[in-house]
């Protein structure tokens, strides 16, 4: 596999990132697993018209190369009692972004965090059982972290997963 030099943001030193060779068969396997991550290797092989051993080898290679990073289930959050969701946009002091990221993902209810470019530095998805719980996460947890300059919260009214 060929590699390209890249900048590692964690260490600020050069690293080698592999150029992954993904063909149409790999894409078919990935698409089938995205649609149903519970497919057995036999069912996956039948879906993509390959032998089971070929699919096994390709899935293992895709996992080894970190193209496939895990398998997941889609959850109905309302059925779990987490019917309220909000996007929290956070402006932070830039010098401590790694510490800030690590502290935020430890907060109960934080489902997703992304670093952003633009007016806000971080984007956080918070799920809870009530607006009062979201309020507590915002006021008692997020806004009390040193380095949080401001937040803006947007409540999610409806969700569609593509």
RANOR-V196121 format. One record per backbone hydrogen bond with DSSP energy under -1.0 kcal/mol. CO is the residue of the C=O (numbers start at 1). NH is the residue of the N-H. E is the energy in kcal/mol with one decimal. If there is no record, write none. Layout:
CO|NH|E / CO|NH|E
//
This chain:
2|19|-2.6 / 4|17|-2.5 / 6|15|-2.3 / 8|12|-2.5 / 13|8|-2.1 / 15|6|-2.3 / 17|4|-2.2 / 20|22|-1.0 / 23|27|-2.3 / 24|28|-2.1 / 25|29|-2.2 / 26|30|-2.8 / 27|31|-2.9 / 28|32|-2.2 / 29|33|-2.2 / 30|34|-2.5 / 31|35|-2.1 / 32|36|-1.9 / 36|39|-1.5 / 40|44|-2.9 / 41|45|-2.6 / 42|46|-2.2 / 43|47|-2.3 / 44|48|-2.1 / 45|50|-2.2 / 51|55|-2.4 / 52|56|-2.8 / 53|57|-2.2 / 54|58|-2.4 / 55|59|-3.1 / 56|60|-2.5 / 57|61|-2.3 / 58|62|-2.8 / 59|63|-2.1 / 60|64|-3.0 / 61|65|-2.3 / 62|67|-2.5 / 62|68|-1.7 / 63|66|-1.5 / 75|77|-1.0 / 77|82|-2.8 / 78|81|-1.6 / 84|128|-2.7 / 85|156|-2.7 / 86|126|-2.8 / 87|154|-2.7 / 88|124|-2.5 / 89|152|-2.2 / 90|121|-2.1 / 90|122|-2.2 / 91|149|-2.8 / 91|150|-1.5 / 93|96|-1.1 / 94|97|-1.6 / 96|100|-2.7 / 97|101|-2.7 / 98|102|-2.3 / 99|103|-2.3 / 100|104|-2.5 / 101|105|-2.0 / 104|107|-1.5 / 107|110|-2.0 / 109|127|-2.6 / 112|125|-2.4 / 114|123|-2.5 / 121|116|-3.4 / 122|90|-2.7 / 123|114|-2.4 / 124|88|-3.3 / 125|111|-3.0 / 125|112|-1.2 / 126|86|-2.4 / 128|84|-2.2 / 130|134|-1.8 / 131|135|-2.8 / 132|136|-2.2 / 133|137|-2.2 / 134|138|-2.6 / 135|139|-3.3 / 136|140|-2.1 / 137|142|-2.9 / 138|143|-3.0 / 142|145|-1.6 / 145|148|-2.1 / 147|93|-2.1 / 150|91|-2.9 / 152|89|-3.3 / 154|87|-3.3
//
